Amino acid sequence: MHQLALARRLGPGARRRLTALLGLAWCSLLVGAERVPGAPRDVTFLVTSDAHYDAFENEDRNDRVRDTLRAMNAVTNLTWPEALGGGPIAQPRAVIVLGDLIDDGDRVFQGKHQGPRQWLQYLADFGFDGRDGLLDFPVFETWGNHDGPPVGCDKFGFNLQAQLKDRNRRRLQHGWLTALSSNALFCSWDWDDVHLVLLGIYPADRPNPDWQKYSPTWHDPQGALSFLKEDLARHVGDSGRPVVLMSHCGFDTDWWHTNDWQAAYQAAGSYHVILYLYGHTGTGLRTWAPAGATRPWQCINTGQTENGFWVVQITSDSIRAAYRAKRWRTIKGADTKPKRVWDGQWEWRYPLRKSLGASPEATSPADNRSHGRP
């Protein structure tokens, strides 16, 4: 019997339960679809960072983020840039948000606690499973330097990391995850045979004692490096499967120590790392490896959500990715100062096409990016 016809014959309560089950089944198929043996690899997803939801000040930014989410919802109406071969963009598996979800994780402004209101706006827009927010796709997220301290270290009674833990546990219950860390902050999952690992603010275990430039409490990585090592050993091993690593900070910022960069590379350098995705510092493409290493990682700096989003496709033999960017214009404001305006136009920037069979050196230019607000 057709599902709609069945729903009409049920009572209101049963209809709601059936609708919820059908929605969960659709979402599980989208997020966690297993690869049919022998079928070609074909994984498409969207990635962004630094949404910086605000409250009681600068809330115009939130509207700019919503404009971007509406564009994400319509992404399958677009085609890839001709420089990347053209063709339709496939249905994305999910949207990944790499930290700085909100702007003030533990701050009171004019007597009002900003974090809870900022988080509620994030939830209303990004949702969870593609059915409960403005966004039409399931979402995965991690935290950044704006999102607040570890659980128990907040001053004003709201903790975003506690919310992330709850959402990660829900993802595990829904079957979206391959692994979840014991502290529920880090996770991994598989799309086809591609293994993705989400590593919090940056992949180290603790604040480096040689680098206390920023608050070690707020920026405690809380065991991310140990999770990375254990996860790759258990779920990838010597399979040669493609690996995508993701965190808020990348290898271009002093928010973590260069010794920790090297330790992260040592932990994952022997695996087939095809992408490192991160936010925090700007938008663009670069490659990175520690001095003396011969296999640099292709990195994508994912930029602020209010400005655009990345589309990434991983197939059996290649990666292609591009940044869908708002086309801003600069005009003179009423106060004679430069002002950015957007008239609804979009463009493609930073096209990347890379063969998975090529050596790591055969990538895009080493540093091609624009900088944004950390």
DOGUMI-359181 format. One record per residue (C-alpha): residue in one letter; x, y negated, z. Coordinates in steps of 0.02 Angstrom, whole numbers, padded with zeros to 5 digits, always signed. Example, Ala and Ser with C-alpha at 12.3 -4.5 7.8 and 13.67 -1.06 7.14 Angstrom:
a+00615+00225+00390 s+00684+00053+00357 
***
This chain:
m+00000+00000+00000 h+00064-00174-00039 q+00132-00261+00117 l+00019-00414+00094 a-00137-00306+00078 l-00087-00209+00233 a-00059-00370+00331 r-00233-00433+00285 r-00313-00276+00357 l-00225-00294+00524 g-00274-00400+00672 p-00183-00565+00709 g-00063-00487+00835 a-00019-00341+00722 r+00002-00460+00575 r+00128-00563+00674 r+00225-00407+00723 l+00226-00342+00544 t+00281-00511+00477 a+00423-00517+00603 l+00479-00341+00559 l+00475-00376+00373 g+00573-00537+00399 l+00704-00447+00504 a+00719-00311+00373 w+00745-00440+00235 c+00875-00532+00338 s+00967-00371+00380 l+00973-00325+00197 l+01041-00496+00153 v+01172-00506+00290 g+01225-00327+00316 a+01197-00240+00151 e+01313-00091+00138 r+01409-00067-00021 v+01351+00078-00129 p+01502+00190-00159 g+01573+00152-00331 a+01473-00009-00349 p+01574-00165-00391 r+01613-00284-00249 d+01511-00444-00260 v+01498-00555-00106 t+01436-00735-00110 f+01422-00846+00042 l+01422-01030+00093 v+01540-01107+00219 t+01549-01276+00305 s+01610-01353+00468 d+01603-01509+00574 a+01417-01543+00572 h+01443-01657+00724 y+01259-01672+00770 d+01238-01830+00873 a+01109-01891+01000 f+01058-02063+01063 e+01187-02142+00946 n+01240-02117+00764 e+01092-02003+00729 d+01094-02057+00547 r+01232-01927+00527 n+01104-01791+00567 d+01000-01844+00418 r+01152-01832+00305 v+01180-01655+00368 r+00999-01611+00327 d+01023-01675+00149 t+01166-01551+00132 l+01063-01407+00202 r+00927-01441+00075 a+01058-01431-00061 m+01118-01265+00010 n+00940-01199-00001 a+00939-01239-00187 v+01111-01169-00225 t+01046-01025-00331 n+00976-01155-00452 l+01155-01207-00490 t+01288-01133-00602 w+01472-01116-00565 p+01584-01252-00638 e+01642-01215-00815 a+01821-01219-00750 l+01776-01063-00651 g+01687-00974-00792 g+01511-01041-00768 g+01364-00925-00738 p+01229-00925-00604 i+01270-00928-00419 a+01208-00771-00333 q+01102-00767-00176 p+01218-00807-00030 r+01232-00678+00109 a+01237-00814+00242 v+01307-00984+00292 i+01461-00990+00404 v+01490-01145+00512 l+01668-01164+00576 g+01650-01268+00733 d+01612-01444+00792 l+01429-01399+00779 i+01389-01546+00891 d+01483-01706+00929 d+01482-01710+01120 g+01481-01543+01208 d+01490-01613+01385 r+01458-01800+01386 v+01331-01920+01459 f+01292-02076+01357 q+01196-02218+01441 g+01133-02097+01572 k+01077-01965+01445 h+01161-01797+01422 q+01196-01784+01236 g+01240-01599+01220 p+01068-01521+01244 r+00984-01638+01120 q+01123-01615+00992 w+01111-01426+01009 l+00922-01426+00988 q+00942-01522+00826 y+01072-01397+00765 l+00951-01254+00804 a+00806-01340+00718 d+00906-01364+00559 f+01025-01216+00546 g+00911-01092+00634 f+00969-00913+00655 d+00903-00794+00524 g+00848-00903+00378 r+00667-00906+00435 d+00667-01017+00589 g+00752-01178+00534 l+00775-01295+00389 l+00909-01180+00317 d+00847-01034+00213 f+00994-00918+00250 p+01058-00826+00403 v+01197-00917+00494 f+01357-00873+00586 e+01449-01004+00687 t+01595-01033+00804 w+01652-01178+00913 g+01772-01323+00891 n+01855-01457+00996 h+01696-01563+01006 d+01583-01422+01065 g+01630-01421+01248 p+01728-01316+01373 p+01717-01131+01416 v+01570-01064+01515 g+01577-01126+01695 c+01688-01275+01656 d+01552-01397+01602 k+01511-01546+01714 f+01330-01584+01667 g+01239-01417+01662 f+01242-01375+01476 n+01367-01260+01392 l+01369-01232+01205 q+01485-01082+01216 a+01355-00994+01323 q+01230-01022+01182 l+01353-00950+01056 k+01376-00794+01161 d+01188-00764+01165 r+01175-00787+00977 n+01319-00668+00945 r+01235-00536+01053 r+01077-00557+00950 r+01178-00534+00791 l+01249-00373+00861 q+01074-00312+00906 h+01015-00350+00729 g+01156-00247+00655 w+01243-00395+00574 l+01411-00367+00661 t+01544-00234+00650 a+01626-00289+00813 l+01596-00413+00953 s+01729-00462+01081 s+01702-00420+01264 n+01675-00606+01300 a+01552-00617+01153 l+01645-00766+01077 f+01728-00679+00929 c+01655-00561+00801 s+01684-00473+00637 w+01573-00401+00502 d+01581-00319+00332 w+01503-00377+00169 d+01529-00238+00044 d+01709-00188+00086 v+01763-00365+00132 h+01803-00383+00317 l+01771-00555+00394 v+01836-00608+00565 l+01773-00762+00658 l+01902-00823+00784 g+01839-00974+00881 i+01938-01134+00894 y+02101-01049+00839 p+02177-00873+00849 a+02283-00875+01007 d+02251-00798+01177 r+02279-00947+01292 p+02333-01129+01284 n+02518-01134+01243 p+02616-01196+01396 d+02737-01285+01279 w+02595-01388+01205 q+02480-01479+01325 k+02443-01630+01215 y+02256-01599+01226 s+02146-01533+01367 p+02197-01350+01393 t+02027-01314+01471 w+01922-01378+01327 h+02036-01300+01197 d+02066-01130+01277 p+02061-00999+01137 q+02007-00866+01264 g+02084-00709+01191 a+02054-00734+01005 l+02223-00665+00953 s+02201-00503+01050 f+02031-00480+00971 l+02106-00507+00799 k+02241-00376+00826 e+02121-00246+00895 d+01988-00279+00765 l+02104-00265+00615 a+02187-00108+00682 r+02020-00024+00716 h+01914-00081+00569 v+02039-00111+00428 g+02195-00012+00467 d+02292+00041+00313 s+02139+00037+00200 g+02199-00114+00101 r+02025-00190+00114 p+02011-00379+00085 v+02010-00482+00245 v+01942-00658+00272 l+01997-00749+00430 m+01903-00900+00499 s+01927-01025+00640 h+01898-01209+00677 c+02081-01261+00668 g+02202-01216+00529 f+02388-01227+00500 d+02393-01415+00475 t+02351-01484+00646 d+02440-01511+00811 w+02289-01452+00909 w+02380-01285+00927 h+02565-01243+00935 t+02665-01190+00783 n+02725-01040+00883 d+02544-00985+00890 w+02529-01007+00702 q+02671-00885+00680 a+02596-00762+00804 a+02431-00764+00708 y+02523-00731+00546 q+02621-00589+00627 a+02459-00511+00688 a+02375-00511+00518 g+02515-00532+00392 s+02527-00348+00350 y+02342-00341+00303 h+02265-00397+00138 v+02215-00571+00196 i+02136-00653+00045 l+02069-00812+00127 y+02090-00916+00284 l+01942-01034+00309 y+01947-01177+00434 g+01877-01350+00471 h+01935-01491+00585 t+02053-01591+00473 g+01972-01622+00303 t+01926-01540+00139 g+02028-01451+00008 l+02146-01310-00039 r+02319-01264+00021 t+02428-01112+00050 w+02524-01075+00207 a+02650-00952+00277 p+02782-00970+00412 a+02960-01005+00359 g+03038-00852+00279 a+02874-00763+00244 t+02844-00711+00063 r+02655-00689+00066 p+02568-00857+00094 w+02384-00860+00136 q+02260-00952+00028 c+02174-01078+00143 i+02013-01175+00118 n+01985-01328+00227 t+01796-01334+00232 g+01756-01517+00269 q+01611-01602+00358 t+01435-01541+00326 e+01369-01715+00295 n+01483-01726+00142 g+01454-01557+00061 f+01484-01369+00071 w+01587-01230-00007 v+01523-01087-00114 v+01633-00932-00110 q+01620-00774-00215 i+01729-00620-00192 t+01719-00487-00327 s+01816-00328-00362 d+01960-00420-00443 s+01951-00605-00398 i+01898-00748-00287 r+01813-00904-00348 a+01764-01050-00239 a+01715-01231-00260 y+01661-01376-00152 r+01488-01448-00187 a+01515-01630-00138 k+01405-01781-00122 r+01460-01916-00243 w+01483-02064-00127 r+01502-02244-00186 t+01582-02384-00088 i+01494-02552-00086 k+01511-02711+00015 g+01391-02710+00162 a+01293-02856+00232 d+01438-02889+00351 t+01555-02890+00198 k+01639-02730+00259 p+01652-02579+00143 k+01505-02461+00159 r+01479-02287+00086 v+01314-02251+00001 w+01243-02096-00081 d+01113-02099-00218 g+01077-01912-00222 q+01212-01863-00346 w+01322-01710-00322 e+01481-01648-00404 w+01598-01499-00399 r+01772-01523-00325 y+01923-01416-00282 p+01889-01268-00398 l+01985-01112-00351 r+02001-00953-00452 k+02124-00821-00397 s+02154-00641-00447 l+02154-00523-00299 g+02285-00422-00389 a+02403-00569-00409 s+02546-00607-00292 p+02504-00732-00154 e+02613-00860-00241 a+02495-00865-00390 t+02372-00983-00308 s+02310-01160-00322 p+02425-01309-00283 a+02501-01300-00110 d+02409-01450-00040 n+02259-01528-00126 r+02136-01601-00004 s+02054-01753+00069 h+02057-01790+00254 g+01908-01811+00368 r+01866-01840+00550 p+01938-01707+00669 
***
